[in-house]
Amino acid sequence: MFLLDSDTCVHILRARQPHISRYAELEPGTVYISAVTYHELYYGALHAGVTKDRHLKTLEDFVIELSILPFTSSSSACSAEVRESLAAKGTPIGPLDTLIAGHALEHELTLVSGNLREFSRVEGLALENWDET
């Protein structure tokens, strides 16, 4: 099962290869996004200028096919553990990426992202990069 990062979602929304093909291969109910990723995508759509309404509609149509995982107190705890572990090593990652990594670990999902530079620092996080598929 997979948790899509925002960069992967954007590639799918723009029908870019190989992302759109890989996404189409997956079984319904096996693909999720974090509420944090939804926040990032929604924020991006709000800043689309004159095409904002079209972007918001496209986003809503996209997430209907997925499950948005709520960010709970358990998600907060998992993400705090990720943050503490990275801080102790002196290898922090961005704050939203920390939340997303913790969310993936909490639910034992493979995170799909093109941002392996940061996410690969998170111990135990299963990763896929569809840019390399």
DSSP file (Angstrom, degrees, kcal/mol; ACC not computed):
  #  RESIDUE AA STRUCTURE BP1 BP2  ACC     N-H-->O    O-->H-N    N-H-->O    O-->H-N    TCO  KAPPA ALPHA  PHI   PSI    X-CA   Y-CA   Z-CA
    1    1 A M              0   0    0      0, 0.0   109,-2.5     0, 0.0     2,-0.3   0.000 360.0 360.0 360.0 151.4    0.0    0.0    0.0
    2    2 A F  E     -ab  31 110A   0     28,-3.1    30,-2.6   107,-0.2     2,-0.5  -0.884 360.0-158.1-127.1 144.8    1.2    3.5   -0.9
    3    3 A L  E     -ab  32 111A   0    107,-2.7   109,-2.8    -2,-0.3     2,-0.4  -0.988  26.9-143.1-115.4 118.4    1.2    7.0    0.5
    4    4 A L  E     - b   0 112A   0     28,-2.9    30,-0.5    -2,-0.5   109,-0.2  -0.683   6.1-142.6 -88.1 131.0    1.7    9.6   -2.3
    5    5 A D     >  -     0   0    0    107,-2.6     4,-2.1    -2,-0.4     3,-0.3  -0.431  32.1-102.6 -80.6 164.4    3.7   12.7   -1.6
    6    6 A S  H  > S+     0   0    0      1,-0.2     4,-2.5     2,-0.2     5,-0.2   0.859 119.7  56.3 -61.1 -37.7    2.6   16.0   -3.2
    7    7 A D  H  > S+     0   0    0      1,-0.2     4,-1.8     2,-0.2    -1,-0.2   0.900 109.1  47.4 -63.5 -37.7    5.2   15.9   -6.0
    8    8 A T  H  > S+     0   0    0    104,-0.4     4,-2.2    -3,-0.3    -1,-0.2   0.913 110.7  51.9 -67.2 -42.6    3.9   12.5   -7.1
    9    9 A C  H  X S+     0   0    0     -4,-2.1     4,-3.0     1,-0.2    -2,-0.2   0.911 108.0  51.7 -59.4 -43.1    0.3   13.7   -6.9
   10   10 A V  H  X S+     0   0    0     -4,-2.5     4,-1.8     1,-0.2    -1,-0.2   0.908 108.8  50.6 -62.3 -41.7    1.2   16.7   -9.1
   11   11 A H  H  <>S+     0   0    0     -4,-1.8     5,-2.9     2,-0.2    -1,-0.2   0.899 112.7  46.8 -62.7 -39.8    2.8   14.4  -11.7
   12   12 A I  H ><5S+     0   0    0     -4,-2.2     3,-2.0     3,-0.2    -2,-0.2   0.937 110.4  51.9 -66.3 -46.4   -0.3   12.3  -11.7
   13   13 A L  H 3<5S+     0   0    0     -4,-3.0    -1,-0.2     1,-0.3    -2,-0.2   0.809 111.5  47.6 -60.3 -30.4   -2.6   15.3  -12.0
   14   14 A R  T 3<5S-     0   0    0     -4,-1.8    -1,-0.3    -5,-0.2    -2,-0.2   0.317 113.4-121.9 -92.5   7.5   -0.6   16.5  -15.0
   15   15 A A  T < 5 +     0   0    0     -3,-2.0     2,-0.3     1,-0.2    -3,-0.2   0.842  51.5 168.5  56.1  39.0   -0.7   13.0  -16.5
   16   16 A R     >< -     0   0    0     -5,-2.9     4,-2.6    -6,-0.1     5,-0.2  -0.598  31.4 -89.1 -84.4 142.8    3.1   12.8  -16.6
   17   17 A Q  T  4 S+     0   0    0      1,-0.3    -1,-0.0    -2,-0.3    -5,-0.0  -0.679 101.3  15.3 -89.6 149.1    4.8    9.5  -17.4
   18   18 A P  T  > S+     0   0    0      0, 0.0     4,-2.4     0, 0.0    -1,-0.3  -0.976 121.9  61.3 -87.1   5.3    5.7    7.2  -15.7
   19   19 A H  H  > S+     0   0    0      1,-0.2     4,-2.7     2,-0.2    -2,-0.2   0.906 103.4  48.4 -60.0 -47.1    3.7    8.4  -12.8
   20   20 A I  H  X S+     0   0    0     -4,-2.6     4,-2.0     1,-0.2    -1,-0.2   0.879 113.5  47.6 -66.3 -37.1    0.2    8.2  -14.4
   21   21 A S  H  > S+     0   0    0     -5,-0.2     4,-1.1     2,-0.2    -1,-0.2   0.924 113.1  47.6 -68.1 -44.0    0.9    4.6  -15.7
   22   22 A R  H  X S+     0   0    0     -4,-2.4     4,-0.5     1,-0.2     3,-0.5   0.909 112.3  50.0 -63.8 -42.0    2.2    3.4  -12.4
   23   23 A Y  H >< S+     0   0    0     -4,-2.7     3,-1.3     1,-0.2    -1,-0.2   0.901 106.7  55.1 -61.7 -42.3   -0.8    4.9  -10.6
   24   24 A A  H 3< S+     0   0    0     -4,-2.0    -1,-0.2     1,-0.3    -2,-0.2   0.752 101.2  60.4 -64.3 -24.7   -3.2    3.3  -13.0
   25   25 A E  H 3< S+     0   0    0     -4,-1.1    -1,-0.3    -3,-0.5    -2,-0.2   0.680  86.4  97.9 -75.5 -18.2   -1.7   -0.1  -12.2
   26   26 A L  S << S-     0   0    0     -3,-1.3     5,-0.1    -4,-0.5     3,-0.1  -0.433  77.7-114.4 -81.3 145.5   -2.6    0.1   -8.5
   27   27 A E    >   -     0   0    0     -2,-0.1     3,-1.5     1,-0.1     4,-0.2  -0.472  38.1 -99.3 -72.6 142.1   -5.7   -1.5   -7.0
   28   28 A P  T 3  S+     0   0    0      0, 0.0    -1,-0.1     0, 0.0    38,-0.1  -0.335 110.4  32.5 -57.5 144.4   -8.3    0.7   -5.6
   29   29 A G  T 3  S+     0   0    0     36,-0.4    37,-0.1     2,-0.2    -2,-0.1   0.477  99.4  85.6  85.8   2.9   -8.0    1.0   -1.8
   30   30 A T  S <  S+     0   0    0     -3,-1.5   -28,-3.1   -29,-0.1     2,-0.4   0.380  74.6  75.5-112.2   1.8   -4.2    0.7   -1.8
   31   31 A V  E     +a    2   0A   0    -30,-0.2    36,-1.2    34,-0.2     2,-0.3  -0.961  55.9 168.1-123.9 129.9   -3.4    4.3   -2.4
   32   32 A Y  E     -ac   3  67A   0    -30,-2.6   -28,-2.9    -2,-0.4     2,-0.3  -0.876  21.1-152.9-131.8 161.5   -3.6    7.1    0.2
   33   33 A I  E     - c   0  68A   0     34,-2.1    36,-2.9    -2,-0.3     2,-0.2  -0.979  27.5-116.0-129.3 151.0   -2.5   10.7    0.7
   34   34 A S  E  >  - c   0  69A   0    -30,-0.5     4,-2.4    -2,-0.3     5,-0.2  -0.490  23.0-119.5 -76.4 150.6   -1.8   12.3    4.1
   35   35 A A  H  > S+     0   0    0     34,-1.8     4,-2.0     1,-0.2    -1,-0.1   0.808 119.0  58.9 -57.2 -28.2   -4.0   15.1    5.2
   36   36 A V  H  > S+     0   0    0      2,-0.2     4,-2.1    33,-0.2    -1,-0.2   0.911 104.7  47.4 -68.0 -42.9   -0.8   17.1    5.2
   37   37 A T  H  > S+     0   0    0      2,-0.2     4,-2.7     1,-0.2     5,-0.2   0.902 109.3  54.0 -63.9 -41.3   -0.3   16.3    1.5
   38   38 A Y  H  X S+     0   0    0     -4,-2.4     4,-2.9     1,-0.2     5,-0.3   0.914 106.9  52.4 -59.0 -41.9   -3.9   17.4    0.9
   39   39 A H  H  X S+     0   0    0     -4,-2.0     4,-2.6     1,-0.2    -2,-0.2   0.934 109.9  48.2 -56.8 -47.5   -3.1   20.6    2.6
   40   40 A E  H  X S+     0   0    0     -4,-2.1     4,-2.1     1,-0.2    -2,-0.2   0.915 114.5  45.3 -62.0 -43.3   -0.1   21.2    0.3
   41   41 A L  H  X S+     0   0    0     -4,-2.7     4,-2.2     2,-0.2    -2,-0.2   0.898 113.7  48.7 -68.5 -41.0   -2.1   20.4   -2.8
   42   42 A Y  H  X S+     0   0    0     -4,-2.9     4,-2.3    -5,-0.2    -2,-0.2   0.914 110.7  50.8 -65.2 -43.2   -5.0   22.6   -1.8
   43   43 A Y  H  X S+     0   0    0     -4,-2.6     4,-1.0    -5,-0.3    -1,-0.2   0.921 110.0  50.6 -59.7 -44.1   -2.7   25.4   -0.9
   44   44 A G  H >< S+     0   0    0     -4,-2.1     3,-0.5     1,-0.2    -2,-0.2   0.902 109.4  50.6 -60.5 -41.7   -1.1   25.1   -4.4
   45   45 A A  H >< S+     0   0    0     -4,-2.2     3,-1.6     1,-0.2    11,-0.2   0.879 104.5  57.7 -64.9 -37.6   -4.5   25.1   -6.1
   46   46 A L  H 3< S+     0   0    0     -4,-2.3     3,-0.4     1,-0.3    -1,-0.2   0.776 105.8  51.6 -62.8 -25.1   -5.5   28.3   -4.2
   47   47 A H  T << S+     0   0    0     -4,-1.0    -1,-0.3    -3,-0.5    -2,-0.2   0.090  77.3 103.3 -99.9  23.4   -2.5   30.0   -5.7
   48   48 A A  S X  S-     0   0    0     -3,-1.6     3,-1.6     1,-0.3    -1,-0.2   0.321  72.2-147.9 -88.3   8.7   -3.2   29.1   -9.3
   49   49 A G  G >  S+     0   0    0     -3,-0.4     3,-1.9     1,-0.3    -1,-0.3  -0.382  72.2   1.8  66.1-132.8   -4.5   32.6  -10.1
   50   50 A V  G 3  S+     0   0    0      1,-0.3     3,-0.3     2,-0.1    -1,-0.3   0.682 134.8  54.9 -66.5 -17.0   -7.3   32.7  -12.7
   51   51 A T  G <> S+     0   0    0     -3,-1.6     4,-2.5     1,-0.2    -1,-0.3   0.229  74.1 111.4 -97.9  14.3   -7.3   28.9  -13.0
   52   52 A K  H <> S+     0   0    0     -3,-1.9     4,-2.7     1,-0.2     5,-0.2   0.912  75.6  49.4 -54.7 -48.7   -7.8   28.4   -9.2
   53   53 A D  H  > S+     0   0    0     -3,-0.3     4,-2.1     1,-0.2    -1,-0.2   0.893 112.0  48.6 -62.4 -39.7  -11.4   27.0   -9.6
   54   54 A R  H  > S+     0   0    0      2,-0.2     4,-2.5     1,-0.2    -1,-0.2   0.911 112.3  48.9 -65.3 -42.2  -10.3   24.5  -12.2
   55   55 A H  H  X S+     0   0    0     -4,-2.5     4,-2.4     2,-0.2    -2,-0.2   0.898 110.6  50.1 -64.7 -40.9   -7.4   23.4  -10.1
   56   56 A L  H  X S+     0   0    0     -4,-2.7     4,-2.4   -11,-0.2    -1,-0.2   0.902 111.8  48.3 -64.4 -40.7   -9.6   23.0   -7.0
   57   57 A K  H  X S+     0   0    0     -4,-2.1     4,-2.5     2,-0.2    -2,-0.2   0.918 111.4  50.1 -64.5 -44.2  -12.1   20.9   -9.0
   58   58 A T  H  X S+     0   0    0     -4,-2.5     4,-2.0     1,-0.2    -2,-0.2   0.910 111.3  49.4 -60.4 -42.9   -9.3   18.7  -10.5
   59   59 A L  H  X S+     0   0    0     -4,-2.4     4,-2.5     2,-0.2    -2,-0.2   0.932 110.5  49.2 -62.9 -46.4   -8.0   18.2   -7.0
   60   60 A E  H  X S+     0   0    0     -4,-2.4     4,-1.1     1,-0.2    -2,-0.2   0.902 111.1  50.0 -61.6 -41.1  -11.4   17.2   -5.6
   61   61 A D  H  X S+     0   0    0     -4,-2.5     4,-0.6     1,-0.2    -1,-0.2   0.883 111.7  50.1 -63.1 -38.0  -11.9   14.8   -8.5
   62   62 A F  H >< S+     0   0    0     -4,-2.0     3,-1.2     1,-0.2     4,-0.3   0.926 108.3  49.5 -66.6 -47.2   -8.5   13.2   -7.8
   63   63 A V  H >< S+     0   0    0     -4,-2.5     3,-1.0     1,-0.3    -1,-0.2   0.689  94.7  73.1 -74.0 -16.1   -9.0   12.7   -4.1
   64   64 A I  H 3< S+     0   0    0     -4,-1.1    -1,-0.3     1,-0.2    -2,-0.2   0.860  97.7  51.0 -59.9 -33.5  -12.3   11.0   -4.5
   65   65 A E  T << S+     0   0    0     -3,-1.2   -36,-0.4    -4,-0.6    -1,-0.2   0.578 112.5  54.9 -80.0 -10.2  -10.4    8.0   -5.9
   66   66 A L  S <  S-     0   0    0     -3,-1.0     2,-0.5    -4,-0.3   -34,-0.2  -0.566  82.0-115.1-114.3 175.0   -8.1    8.0   -2.8
   67   67 A S  E     -c   32   0A   0    -36,-1.2   -34,-2.1    -2,-0.2     2,-0.7  -0.978  22.5-146.0-110.6 129.2   -8.3    7.8    0.9
   68   68 A I  E     -c   33   0A   0     -2,-0.5   -34,-0.2   -36,-0.2   -33,-0.0  -0.852  16.9-139.7 -92.7 116.9   -7.1   10.9    2.8
   69   69 A L  E     -c   34   0A   0    -36,-2.9   -34,-1.8    -2,-0.7   -33,-0.2  -0.637  17.9-126.9 -77.8 124.6   -5.6    9.7    6.0
   70   70 A P        -     0   0    0      0, 0.0     2,-0.8     0, 0.0     5,-0.1  -0.396  17.7-120.7 -68.8 148.8   -6.5   12.0    8.9
   71   71 A F        +     0   0    0     -2,-0.1     2,-0.1     4,-0.1    28,-0.0  -0.826  45.0 176.0 -93.9 109.3   -3.7   13.4   11.0
   72   72 A T     >  -     0   0    0     -2,-0.8     4,-2.2     1,-0.0     5,-0.1  -0.335  49.1 -90.7-106.6-177.9   -4.4   12.2   14.5
   73   73 A S  H  > S+     0   0    0      1,-0.2     4,-2.1     2,-0.2     5,-0.1   0.863 129.1  53.3 -64.1 -34.2   -2.6   12.4   17.9
   74   74 A S  H  > S+     0   0    0      2,-0.2     4,-2.5     1,-0.2    -1,-0.2   0.894 107.2  51.2 -65.1 -39.8   -1.0    9.1   17.0
   75   75 A S  H  > S+     0   0    0      1,-0.2     4,-2.4     2,-0.2    -2,-0.2   0.900 108.8  52.1 -61.7 -40.9    0.3   10.7   13.7
   76   76 A S  H  X S+     0   0    0     -4,-2.2     4,-2.3     2,-0.2    -2,-0.2   0.913 109.7  48.3 -61.6 -43.8    1.6   13.5   15.8
   77   77 A A  H  X S+     0   0    0     -4,-2.1     4,-2.0     2,-0.2    -2,-0.2   0.923 112.0  48.2 -64.8 -44.7    3.5   11.2   18.1
   78   78 A C  H  X S+     0   0    0     -4,-2.5     4,-1.9     1,-0.2    -2,-0.2   0.916 113.4  48.1 -61.8 -42.3    5.0    9.2   15.2
   79   79 A S  H  X S+     0   0    0     -4,-2.4     4,-2.6     1,-0.2    -1,-0.2   0.866 108.5  53.9 -67.5 -36.3    6.1   12.4   13.4
   80   80 A A  H  X S+     0   0    0     -4,-2.3     4,-2.7     2,-0.2    -1,-0.2   0.885 107.3  51.8 -64.5 -37.9    7.6   13.8   16.6
   81   81 A E  H  X S+     0   0    0     -4,-2.0     4,-2.4     2,-0.2    -2,-0.2   0.899 109.8  49.0 -64.7 -40.2    9.7   10.6   16.9
   82   82 A V  H  X S+     0   0    0     -4,-1.9     4,-2.4     2,-0.2     5,-0.2   0.941 112.3  48.6 -61.5 -47.4   10.9   11.0   13.4
   83   83 A R  H  X S+     0   0    0     -4,-2.6     4,-2.5     1,-0.2    -2,-0.2   0.915 112.5  47.5 -60.2 -45.1   11.8   14.7   14.1
   84   84 A E  H  X S+     0   0    0     -4,-2.7     4,-2.5     2,-0.2    -1,-0.2   0.915 111.6  50.5 -64.0 -43.7   13.7   13.8   17.3
   85   85 A S  H  X S+     0   0    0     -4,-2.4     4,-1.1     1,-0.2    -2,-0.2   0.916 113.9  44.3 -61.4 -44.4   15.6   11.0   15.6
   86   86 A L  H  X>S+     0   0    0     -4,-2.4     5,-2.8     1,-0.2     4,-0.7   0.892 112.8  51.3 -69.0 -39.3   16.7   13.2   12.7
   87   87 A A  H ><5S+     0   0    0     -4,-2.5     3,-0.7    -5,-0.2    -2,-0.2   0.896 106.3  55.0 -63.8 -39.7   17.6   16.1   15.0
   88   88 A A  H 3<5S+     0   0    0     -4,-2.5    -1,-0.2     1,-0.3    -2,-0.2   0.818 111.9  44.0 -63.6 -30.2   19.7   13.8   17.2
   89   89 A K  H 3<5S-     0   0    0     -4,-1.1    -1,-0.3    -3,-0.2    -2,-0.2   0.553 112.9-119.7 -88.6  -9.6   21.7   12.8   14.1
   90   90 A G  T <<5S+     0   0    0     -4,-0.7    -3,-0.2    -3,-0.7    -2,-0.1   0.786  83.8 111.8  74.2  27.6   21.9   16.4   12.9
   91   91 A T      < +     0   0    0     -5,-2.8    -4,-0.2    -6,-0.1    -3,-0.1  -0.382  43.1 171.2-129.0  55.1   20.0   15.5    9.6
   92   92 A P        -     0   0    0      0, 0.0     2,-0.3     0, 0.0    -9,-0.1  -0.179  15.7-155.0 -65.7 159.5   16.7   17.2    9.9
   93   93 A I        -     0   0    0      1,-0.2     5,-0.1    26,-0.0    -2,-0.0  -0.749  40.5 -61.9-122.4 175.3   14.2   17.4    7.0
   94   94 A G     >  -     0   0    0     -2,-0.3     4,-2.2     1,-0.1     5,-0.2  -0.171  48.8-116.4 -58.8 151.3   11.5   19.9    6.2
   95   95 A P  H  > S+     0   0    0      0, 0.0     4,-1.6     0, 0.0    -1,-0.1   0.876 114.2  45.0 -61.8 -40.7    8.7   20.2    8.8
   96   96 A L  H  > S+     0   0    0      2,-0.2     4,-2.3     1,-0.2     5,-0.2   0.877 111.9  53.3 -71.7 -35.0    5.9   19.0    6.4
   97   97 A D  H  > S+     0   0    0      2,-0.2     4,-2.7     1,-0.2    -1,-0.2   0.866 105.9  54.7 -64.7 -35.2    8.1   16.2    5.2
   98   98 A T  H  X S+     0   0    0     -4,-2.2     4,-2.3     2,-0.2    -1,-0.2   0.917 109.1  47.3 -61.8 -43.4    8.6   15.1    8.8
   99   99 A L  H  X S+     0   0    0     -4,-1.6     4,-2.0     2,-0.2    -2,-0.2   0.914 113.6  47.4 -64.4 -43.1    4.8   15.0    9.3
  100  100 A I  H  X S+     0   0    0     -4,-2.3     4,-2.4     2,-0.2    -2,-0.2   0.906 111.5  50.3 -66.7 -42.5    4.4   13.0    6.1
  101  101 A A  H  X S+     0   0    0     -4,-2.7     4,-2.4     1,-0.2    -1,-0.2   0.922 111.2  49.0 -61.7 -44.3    7.2   10.5    6.9
  102  102 A G  H  X S+     0   0    0     -4,-2.3     4,-2.5     1,-0.2    -1,-0.2   0.879 110.0  52.1 -61.6 -38.3    5.7   10.0   10.4
  103  103 A H  H  X S+     0   0    0     -4,-2.0     4,-1.7     2,-0.2    -2,-0.2   0.907 109.5  48.8 -64.8 -43.0    2.3    9.4    8.8
  104  104 A A  H  X>S+     0   0    0     -4,-2.4     5,-2.5     1,-0.2     4,-0.5   0.917 113.3  47.4 -63.2 -43.6    3.7    6.8    6.4
  105  105 A L  H ><5S+     0   0    0     -4,-2.4     3,-0.9     1,-0.2    -2,-0.2   0.912 107.9  55.9 -64.0 -42.8    5.5    5.0    9.3
  106  106 A E  H 3<5S+     0   0    0     -4,-2.5    -1,-0.2     1,-0.3    -2,-0.2   0.901 117.4  34.2 -56.2 -43.1    2.4    5.0   11.5
  107  107 A H  H 3<5S-     0   0    0     -4,-1.7    -1,-0.3    -5,-0.1    -2,-0.2   0.353 108.0-121.6 -97.7   4.8    0.4    3.2    8.8
  108  108 A E  T <<5 +     0   0    0     -3,-0.9     2,-0.3    -4,-0.5    -3,-0.2   0.915  59.7 152.7  54.3  48.2    3.2    1.1    7.5
  109  109 A L      < -     0   0    0     -5,-2.5     2,-0.6    -6,-0.1    17,-0.4  -0.776  51.2-114.5-106.5 150.9    2.8    2.5    4.0
  110  110 A T  E     -b    2   0A   0   -109,-2.5  -107,-2.7    -2,-0.3     2,-0.5  -0.761  32.3-135.9 -81.9 122.7    5.4    2.9    1.2
  111  111 A L  E     -bd   3 127A   0     15,-2.8    17,-2.2    -2,-0.6     2,-0.7  -0.696  11.6-153.4 -83.5 126.9    5.9    6.6    0.6
  112  112 A V  E     +bd   4 128A   0   -109,-2.8  -107,-2.6    -2,-0.5  -104,-0.4  -0.901  36.6 137.3-103.3 115.1    6.1    7.5   -3.1
  113  113 A S        -     0   0    0     15,-2.4    18,-0.2    -2,-0.7     3,-0.1  -0.994  56.8-141.3-155.0 150.8    8.1   10.6   -3.6
  114  114 A G  S    S+     0   0    0     -2,-0.3     2,-1.0     1,-0.2     3,-0.3   0.444  89.7  87.3 -87.8  -2.8   10.7   12.1   -5.9
  115  115 A N    >>  +     0   0    0      1,-0.2     4,-2.0     2,-0.1     3,-0.5  -0.445  42.2 142.6 -96.9  60.1   12.3   13.7   -2.8
  116  116 A L  H 3>  +     0   0    0     -2,-1.0     4,-2.2     1,-0.2    -1,-0.2   0.767  59.4  74.4 -70.6 -24.3   14.5   10.8   -1.8
  117  117 A R  H 34 S+     0   0    0     -3,-0.3    -1,-0.2     1,-0.2     4,-0.1   0.904 112.4  23.7 -55.6 -43.1   17.3   13.2   -0.7
  118  118 A E  H X4 S+     0   0    0     -3,-0.5     3,-1.8     2,-0.1     4,-0.2   0.916 123.1  50.9 -88.6 -49.6   15.3   14.1    2.4
  119  119 A F  H >< S+     0   0    0     -4,-2.0     3,-1.7     1,-0.3     6,-0.2   0.776  97.2  68.3 -65.6 -25.8   13.1   11.1    3.0
  120  120 A S  T 3< S+     0   0    0     -4,-2.2    -1,-0.3     1,-0.3    -2,-0.1   0.671  88.6  68.2 -67.7 -13.4   15.9    8.6    2.7
  121  121 A R  T <  S+     0   0    0     -3,-1.8     2,-0.7    -5,-0.2    -1,-0.3   0.661  78.5  95.2 -74.7 -16.2   17.2   10.0    6.0
  122  122 A V  S X  S-     0   0    0     -3,-1.7     3,-1.6    -4,-0.2     2,-0.1  -0.682  79.8-128.7 -86.6 113.5   14.2    8.5    7.9
  123  123 A E  T 3  S+     0   0    0     -2,-0.7     3,-0.1     1,-0.2    -2,-0.1  -0.357  87.1   9.4 -63.8 131.4   15.1    5.2    9.4
  124  124 A G  T 3  S+     0   0    0      1,-0.2     2,-0.6    -2,-0.1    -1,-0.2   0.426  88.6 138.5  83.5  -0.8   12.6    2.4    8.5
  125  125 A L    <   -     0   0    0     -3,-1.6     2,-0.4    -6,-0.2    -1,-0.2  -0.685  48.9-139.5 -83.3 120.3   10.7    4.4    5.9
  126  126 A A        -     0   0    0     -2,-0.6   -15,-2.8   -17,-0.4     2,-0.3  -0.657  29.6-171.8 -77.8 130.8    9.8    2.4    2.8
  127  127 A L  E     -d  111   0A   0     -2,-0.4     2,-0.3   -17,-0.2   -15,-0.2  -0.933  20.8-176.9-129.4 146.6   10.3    4.5   -0.3
  128  128 A E  E     -d  112   0A   0    -17,-2.2   -15,-2.4    -2,-0.3     2,-0.5  -0.990  11.5-157.3-135.3 145.3    9.6    4.4   -4.0
  129  129 A N    >   -     0   0    0     -2,-0.3     3,-1.5   -17,-0.2   -15,-0.1  -0.939   2.9-169.9-121.6 106.1   10.5    7.0   -6.6
  130  130 A W  G >  S+     0   0    0     -2,-0.5     3,-0.9     1,-0.3    -1,-0.1   0.577  81.0  77.0 -74.6  -7.7    8.3    6.7   -9.7
  131  131 A D  G 3  S+     0   0    0      1,-0.2    -1,-0.3   -18,-0.2   -17,-0.1   0.795  99.7  44.5 -64.6 -26.4   10.6    9.1  -11.5
  132  132 A E  G <         0   0    0     -3,-1.5    -1,-0.2     1,-0.2    -2,-0.2   0.318 360.0 360.0-101.4   6.2   12.9    6.1  -11.8
  133  133 A T    <         0   0    0     -3,-0.9    -1,-0.2    -4,-0.1    -2,-0.1   0.474 360.0 360.0 -75.7 360.0   10.3    3.6  -12.9
